[in-house]
Amino acid sequence: MRFSARSSALAATAAAASLVLAGCAGGDAGGGKAGAATLDIATLTNAQSLDPKDAIGGALPYFQAVYDTLVQRAPDGSYRPMLATKWAYDESRTKLSLTLRENVRFSDGTAFDADAVKANLEHFKNGGGGAAKTLAPLKRVTVEDATHLTLTLSAPDPAMLFHLSDAAGLMASPAKLADGSLRTTPVGTGPYTLDKGRTAIGNKYTFQRKQDYWGRKLPYESLTISVFDNETAVVNGLKTGQIDSAVIQDASQQVALASDSKLKKTDFTFDFQGLLLFDRGGVHTPALRKTEVRQALNLAIDRRTMLDKIRQGRGQTTNQIYGPETQAYDKALDSHYAHDPAKARQLLAKAGYSDGFTLKLPRVSAIVSDALASSIKTDLKAVGVTVTWDQLDGASALRKIYREKAYSAMVMNIGQSPNDWVATQDQVAPGTFNMFGTTDATVKRLLPKIQVGSEQEAGDAARALNKHLVEQGWFVPFYRMTYQVVSGPDVEVTPQSGMAVPSIYNYAPAAS
């Protein structure tokens, strides 16, 4: 499966051991004209369960096939009506009122209504899934009538509509929420139903288009999602036409496809790769308590050479955790730290570490290749910091990193959400990626402004926070990685804002 640090860490969190606006009515949430073709998508991400409470990250297309969301997120990140036709916050932004679509039924015949929404939101919040924390602010769901309900939040959440267009907004039949059957037999209101006769769980999932779907039919009669364990096999499938589309992450595989003129390729960025410094309070590594030390680590990394050699230049070097779609993003901060080993050594000496120190890091090979491990070790050794790698497998990584909190930092690939509050909650607020709960006066002052301020105030605060985090060396980002959506000549695909893979609504037959 795709080992994204964000998805694995969130899953760990959920296991307790491991990881404003108003909508408008009208419009169909479906795709283009109905056709009779089959769409075959390849993925490295397996869906361990098809129960919406377990939905997360790169597995979302499996769920989108059978479950509609309350709100739909367009490819550009804007929100559209789906099962909810209207939405509006009150003045305090702690009450979100939803108006629901009428005359919609789940595939088992159960009516979709406000009671079903309430049951689903509670199921998701309390279900222990990897994304359950996204509904942590949800205090109460009040059903007004069959088509109206109110979500009461414990505090304003600028990301709530984003979450309702994502995993938290998936709606399953309330009749099936409690019996566990949704794991293998999903029942939703979505455009497809799972064809169990042509599905091999963990290997290949086939979905058949629903003839009585409430919305506009998607252009493919059937949808197949095939699970692969390596991108070489995916690339071979694309070249031979056995696969219609896939996201290719590995730079070498992208190069291998470059000369194939029959295949369509669209570049996009979602993940950044970098060193997350968990231990800014110096619990395990006292040196990291010093701002000068964290700045020195940033100056020590030769990002340009690393990007050129490891990813063949496919990406953009950066010093910030916020992506270009956020309000916090500042292009100038991408180059705040030039590669300067001499200055790094000076800062280490100023902080009292002229003889350097040792930094023990966990290594999961799916994230940290031999070349990356060597590059980091060499760059930091040049300024006096000795890196020791602790080799872990997936299971031990979740336990040692997130439960035992055994490391001061970790190299990760993390998706850059287009929503400032999502990114801030994930990486800055106390939680999975700020596991020691470190903060400072500036962070404490700015977080509430991002959360409850006007759009202008929130944007100004997010930009100020980003600048502060970069200057204080809270993180050591390396680069944003360029991925490719690749498709055959008969398929058009559009990347999806806020997802590492396209939404199922973003595929269409190519114009003849």
N, C-alpha and C positions, 0 to 999 in steps of 0.2 A: 504494500500500500504506500501511498505518498506519505512520507514521514515529515509532515509539517509540524514544527515545534508548537505552533499555536493550537492546532487541533489536538495534538497529543497531550499537551499540558492542560488544556481545558478538560479533556477526558479524565485526566488524572485528578483534577480538582473535584470533578463530580463524583468520583469514587471515594472521595475523602481520603484517599490514600495517594493518589496520584495527582492528574489534571482533570414648524411647530406650528403647529401649522394645521391647516385644514385641508381636507380632501375635497374633490369635486365628484359629482355623480356622472354617470353615463360612461359609454365606451365599453368594448369587450376586452377581456384580458387574454383572449386567445391569439393565435398566430395568423398566418396567411390563409390562402385558399386550401380547401381540403384536397388531398391527393390520394394515391394508393401505394406510395413507395414505402420502403423500409429504411430507417435510419439506423446505422450501426456506429456506436460510439465506443471508443476504447478508453480505459481508465486504469490507473494504478491503485485506486482507492476502492476497497471493498466495503460494502454495507453490512456490518455485523448484525444489524437489526433494521427492520423497516417500520418500527414503531416511531412515530414522530418525536417522542421524548428523547430518542437516541440520535436524532439528526444533527449533523455538524459538518462544517467545512466543505471539503471537496466531495462529500457524499450527497450533497443536496439534490443533484439531478435525479437520483433514484426516487427521492421523496416527491419532487416536483411532478413526476410523471403521474402519481396517484393521488396526491394531496394538493389542493389549492391552498394558498395563504390568504390571510385576511387582507393584506395589502400586497400589491405587486410592485417589484422594483424594476424599472425599465433599464435597458443596457447602460444608459448614461447616469443611472443612480436616482433619477426622479421617481416619485411614487404615483401609482395608478390604482384606481379601484379594482378590487377583485371580489372576494366574498364580502368585504366591507365596501359599500358604495360611497359613504361619506364618513369623515372623522373630524373632530374639532376638540381642542383643549379649552378648559376654562381659563380664567385670568391668572390663576395661581399655577397653571400648568401641572397640576397634580391630579386632574380629572380629565380623562380622555373618553369622549363619547363616540360610539360607533353606531352607524346605521348599516344594517345587513341586507344583502341581496335576498329577495323573496323567491319562492318556488324552486329552491335548490334542494336536491336530495343526495345523500351518500349512496354509494353503489350497492349497499344492502337494503335500500329503501327508506332508511331513517331520514327524517326531515332535518335539514340544516337550519338552526335557529339560535337565538341568544343563549339558551340553555346549553346547547352543544358547544358554543364558544367558551362559555364559563368552564364547562367540564374539561375541555382541551387545554385551556390555559393553566388550570390547576394541575392537570395531569403532567404537563410539561414542567411547570415550576417545581413540583414535588417528586418528579420521576427519577432524579439522580443522573440525568444525562449530561454529556459534556458541555452543553450550552445552557443548562438549567439556570445558571447564575444570571443570564440576561433578563430573567423575569424577577430577580430578587427585589426590585423596587415595587413590584405589583402587590399591593396591600389587600385589595378587595375587588371582586367583580360583582357588579349589581345588575341584575336583569330587569329592565324596565318593561319590556314586552317582547314578543317573538322576534322583532327586528331591531330592537334598540337595547344597548347595554352601556354601562359606564365602568371604565377601569380606573380605580383609585390608586394612586401611587404614593409611596411614603415620602417621596421627594421628586422634584422635576427630573425627568430623564430624557435628555436631548436625543437619545438613540432609540427610543421606544418604537417609533414607526419603522426604523431600520430593522429592529428585531421582529416586528410583526410582518415584515416582508421577507423574513429569513426563517430560520428553524422554528422559532417560537410561534410563528403565525400559521404553521401547518395545521390543518383541521382534519381529524379522523372521526369516524362514526363513534358517537358517545357510547353506543351499545357494545363496542369492542374494546374500550379503553382498559377495562379491569381484568380481562381474562388472559392477557398475554399473547393472543393470537395475532396481533398486528405485527409482531416480529417477522413472521413469515407470510402472513396473509393480510396485506394492507387493504383498508376499506376507507376510501376518501370520496371527495367530490371532483377529483381531478380529471384531466383529459384522457387518461389511460387507466386500464386495470392490469394487474399483473397476470400474465399467462403462465400459470404454474406448470402446465404441461411442457412448456418450452423453456423453463427456467431451471437452472442448476445453481442453488444458493452458494455464493462464494465464488462462482465461476462465470455464469452468464445469466442475465436477467432480461426477459422479454416482456414487453408491455403492449397490449392491444388497444387501439383507439376506441374510446367509448362513443357509441353511436348517439346516445341521448345526452351528451355533455351539454351543460347549460350555456357554455360560451361558444365562441367561434372555434371550430375544429382546427387542430394543428395540422400541418401539411403532410404528416406521415401516418400511414395506416398502422404501422407498428414501429416500436422503438426498442432497440437492443443495446444494452450496456454490457460490454465484455470486460472482464477483469484480467489484467496482465501483471506479471511480477517484474517486468523489466521493459525499458523503453526501446531496446533493440528490436524486440518482437513487435512492439507497436509500430515502429518505423517500417518494418518489413510488411506488416499488414496494410499500412497506408500505401506503400509503393505498389503492392499487388492488387489493390482495390478491394481487399477483404474487409477493410475498415473505412468508414466514410469520414470520420473526424476524430481528433484527439488533441490534447494539449501536450506539447513536448517541452520539458523543462531543461533537460541536459543539453549543454551548449554543443557538445560533440555530435549529438544526435541531430541537432538543428543544422549543423554544418553538413551532415550526411544527407540531409534532405534538400540542401540549397540548390543543387543542380537539377532537381526533378521539376521541370517546368509545368508538368500536368497538375501538380499539387498547389493549392492555394495556401499562403502562409500569412498570418497576421500577428505582428509582434504586440505584446502588451507586458506591463509590469504589475506585479501584485506583491510578491514576497521581497523583503530585504533580508540580507544575511549579515550577521554581526555578532559581537560579543556582548551579551547582556550581563551587566554587573549587578548581581543580586545583593552583594555584601557591602553596600556603601556605608554601613555602620561599623564595619571591621570585626564582625563576629568571628569569622574564620581567618580572614586575612586583614590584619590591622592596617596595612598600608593603604587599602582601598578607602579608608575613612578620609584620607587626604585628597582634596580637590586636585592638587598638583600631580598626584600619582595617577589619577584617572585621566587627567589631561595628557600626561606623558604617554599613557597607553594609546591614546588616540593619535598622538604625534608619531608613535613608533610604527604604526601599521602603514605599509606601503600599498595603499588601496589600488592605485592604478596598475601597478605590476601584478598584484594579486588578481585583479579582474581580467587583465590581458592574458595571463598564463593559465588561470584556472577556468575561466569562462570565455576565453577567446574574445574578450572585449564586449561580450553580449550583456550589457547592463549599464548602469550609471553609478559612479562612486557617490557616496553620501556620508554625511556625518549626523543625520537626523533620522529619528524613528517615524516621523510623520510623512505620509506620502503626498504626491502632487495634487491629489483631489481634495485634500483637507484645507480648511482655512488656516491651520497652524503652519502649513508648509511655507518655507522661505528658501528660494533657490540659492541664495547666498550662503546658507548654512550647509549646503552640500559640500562646500570646499572650505569650511571653517578651519579644519586642521590639515595643513600641508604635511607631507612626510618630512619630518625633521628630527632624526635621531639625536643630534647634538643638543637641541633644545629639550628633548625628552629627558636626556641624562641630566641636564641642568635642573629641570623641575624635580626629578627624583632626588637629587642632592639637596635641593631646597627643602624638600619634605622630610629629609633625614634618612633617605634610602640611597645614599651614594654607592653602596655596595649591592644594591638591588634587593630583590626578594623572590620568593618562589610562589607561583600561582598554579594550583592544581585544578585542572579542568576535566569534566566528564567528556567522553567521546563516544558518540553513536555514529557508526560508520555511514549510515544512511544520510547523515547531515554533514559530517566532517570527513571528507576524503583524505587520502594520504597526502595529496598535494596541498590541501588547505591546512592540514595539521602541521605539515612541515613549514609552510609559509608563515603561519602565526608564530610558531616556535622560533624560527630564525629571526623574524622582525623584532620580537620582544627580547630575545637573547642579545641582540645588538645594542640594547639600551640597559642591559643588566638584569632583566626579568627572566627568571627560569620557569618555563612552562613544563609541567608534567601532565601527561594524558592518562586518564583513568578509563580504560576501555570498558564499555557497558553494552549489554544487549537491551532491547526495547523494554522488557519487563523490569530489569534491575534499574534502568534509567528512571522510570516512573517512580519507583520506590525510593531510590537514593536521592534523586533531585528534588522531588516535590513533597514526599512524606518526611524523609529524614533531614532534608535541607542541608545536605552534606557538602555542597560546593558554593564557592563564592561567585561563580560566574559560569556561563555556558554559551557555546556557539549555537545559534539558532537561526532557522528560517521562519520569519513571521510575516503574515499577510498584513499589508498596510491598508487598513479600513479607510474608506472615503469619509467616514463619520468621525469627527474629532473626539467625541465623547467615548465612542467605542475604543479608539486607540488609547485614549487617556486612562480609561478604566482598566484596560487590559495590562498596560505597561507601567503606569505611573502611580495609580492609586494602590493602596495595600491589597495584595491578592496574589494570584499565581506567579506573576512575573516581578512582583515586589514582595517576595515571600517573607522578608524580614521587616516589612512595613516602614522602611526608612522614608523620611520626608525632611522638609526644611521650611522656614518661614515663608519663602516665596511660593513654594508649591502649595502650602496651606492657604495662602491668600488668593491664588489664581484658580484653583480647582472649583470653588463655589461660583466664581464668575463665569466659568465655562458652562457650569451646570444650570445656573438660574438666570444669567444675564440675558439682555436683549441680544438679537443676532449680532449687532455691532459690538456690544460689550464682550460677548462670548468669543467672537473672532479675534478681537484685540487681546483678550486674555490667553487664548490658545497660542497666538503668535509669540506673546511674551513668555509663556511657559516653555515653548519649544526652544527659544533662544536661551533661556536659563538652563534648560537641561543640557543643551549642547555645550554651553560655556562651562558648566560644572562637570562635564564629563560623566553624566549619569549612565551613558551607554557608549559602546564602541561599534557603531554600524560600519559595515564595509562597503556594500553596494546594493542597489536594487537590481534584481535579476530579470533579464528579459526572457520571457517565455514566448512560445508560439502556439497559436491555434492553427492547426493544419487540417485541411479538408480536401477531399477529392474534387474533381472538376464539376461535379453535378450538385455540390452543396455549398451554400453560402452560410458563414458563421460570423457572429458578432460577439466579441468579448463582453463580459458582464462586470459592471462596476460592483465592487464589494465581494467578488467571488474569484477563486483561483481557476475556475472552469466556467464555461458559458452556461447560462440558464437553458433549459430545454426549449424555451420560447424563442431562443436566438438562432435557431437553425431553420433554413428554408431551402427549397430547390433552387438551383442557380437559374437565372433567366436564360432562356434559350436564344 
